[in-house]
């Protein structure tokens, strides 16, 4: 994806500027109730290139836990 090169000590190379935008994805263990996914704790963090993100979801506090708000057109939700 990104160019790589082998450089010997003392060699000067000129590289063009590259902008990379990263996204922080936080894993959750969600449970399905009444058609809505809920979770209480955040899991591990993963930093990825933003170009790899396919969908963004939101969350809303529902008294004692978070509810996931997914307005994407996807009909498949990946939950482990």
PETA-V276183 format. One record per backbone hydrogen bond with DSSP energy under -1.0 kcal/mol. NH is the residue of the N-H (numbers start at 0). CO is the residue of the C=O. E is the energy in kcal/mol with one decimal. If there is no record, write none. Layout:
BEGIN
nh	co	e
NH	CO	E
NH	CO	E
END
This chain:
BEGIN
nh	co	e
10	7	-2.5
22	47	-2.9
24	45	-3.2
26	43	-2.6
30	37	-2.6
32	35	-2.7
35	32	-1.8
37	30	-2.7
38	65	-2.3
42	26	-4.5
45	24	-2.3
47	22	-2.4
49	20	-3.0
51	48	-2.3
52	49	-1.5
57	68	-2.9
59	66	-2.1
61	64	-3.3
63	61	-2.5
65	38	-2.8
66	59	-2.8
67	36	-2.8
68	57	-2.7
END
